[in-house]
Amino acid sequence: MSFTVQYVAYLREAAGRSVETRDARAATAAELYDEVAAAHGFRWSRAAMSVAVNGRVQPWTVRLQPGDEILFLPPASGG
Amino acid sequence: MTLFALSPDPLDGPALHRRLHSLTDGAVVVFEGVVRNHHNHQAVTALAYEGVEALAAETFAAIEQEAIAQFGLSQVIAIHRVGQVPAGEPAVWVGVASPHRDAAFAGCRYVIDELKQRLPIWKKELYEDGHARWVNEA
C-alpha cells in the first residue's frame, strides 16, 4: 500500500524530509512506524509518541488504508 | 471573544491584555512564558518551535472549552509562538478574564498546564556555542 508520511521535529531532521510517499507492507500505524524507523535509522521508541491518521489522533493499532496520511507525533515540548 | 492560535510573529502582550478588559469582569490573570537565556548551565540564545497547525487548532479548542466549562471564564486568550524566539521574548501568552479572581487564577493555570502537555509543538534549544538540542525527545 502507498501512504503519505509526514515528519516533524527530530524525525524530520533524521529523515531529511518533511513528507514522503511510501510503499509499505504495514497494516497498522505501529508497523508503518517500525518500517520507516528502520529505513531512516530513527533511534526513538514509538512508546512515547502518538500518531495521527488523516488529521486525527488514533491508537497505534489503527489499520491503515491505501492513501492514508500519517503523521508521527513526538512527545510535546511546548511552553 | 476568544483567541487561540500559533503565531509566527512576536506577541504583543499589552495589546492582548487590553482585549481581556471588560466592565463585567473583575479579574484578569495573565501568564507569559518567557525564553530563558540558560538551561543546565548552558547559555541559550533562542528556542526554535515547530507545530502542526491543524492539530493545534483542535487542541486549543478542546482546552478552551474545558477551561470555560470548569472555571466559568468569560474570556480566554492563548497564543504560542512558532519559529525562532530569542531569549527574553515570550514564547507563550495566556490570559483569562472572569468576574472573580479565584476562577481567573485557577483557569489561567489550567490553560497553560494543559497547553504544555497537549499542544502538538516541539522546541529545540539553540546554544551560544552554536550547537542545538531538541527538548524532551522520545
Chai-1 contact restraints between the chains, C-beta under 6 A:
chainA,res_idxA,chainB,res_idxB,connection_type,confidence,min_distance_angstrom,max_distance_angstrom,comment,restraint_id
A,A9,B,W122,contact,1.0,0.0,6.0,A-B,restraint_1
A,Y10,B,W134,contact,1.0,0.0,6.0,A-B,restraint_2
A,W44,B,A138,contact,1.0,0.0,6.0,A-B,restraint_3
A,S45,B,A138,contact,1.0,0.0,6.0,A-B,restraint_4
A,A48,B,A138,contact,1.0,0.0,6.0,A-B,restraint_5
A,M49,B,A138,contact,1.0,0.0,6.0,A-B,restraint_6
A,G55,B,A54,contact,1.0,0.0,6.0,A-B,restraint_7
A,L73,B,P120,contact,1.0,0.0,6.0,A-B,restraint_8
A,P74,B,A138,contact,1.0,0.0,6.0,A-B,restraint_9
A,P75,B,N136,contact,1.0,0.0,6.0,A-B,restraint_10
A,P75,B,A138,contact,1.0,0.0,6.0,A-B,restraint_11
A,A76,B,L119,contact,1.0,0.0,6.0,A-B,restraint_12
A,S77,B,W122,contact,1.0,0.0,6.0,A-B,restraint_13
A,S77,B,K123,contact,1.0,0.0,6.0,A-B,restraint_14
A,S77,B,V135,contact,1.0,0.0,6.0,A-B,restraint_15
A,S77,B,N136,contact,1.0,0.0,6.0,A-B,restraint_16
A,G78,B,H80,contact,1.0,0.0,6.0,A-B,restraint_17
A,G78,B,K116,contact,1.0,0.0,6.0,A-B,restraint_18
A,G78,B,L119,contact,1.0,0.0,6.0,A-B,restraint_19
A,G78,B,I121,contact,1.0,0.0,6.0,A-B,restraint_20
A,G79,B,G33,contact,1.0,0.0,6.0,A-B,restraint_21
A,G79,B,V92,contact,1.0,0.0,6.0,A-B,restraint_22
A,G79,B,K116,contact,1.0,0.0,6.0,A-B,restraint_23
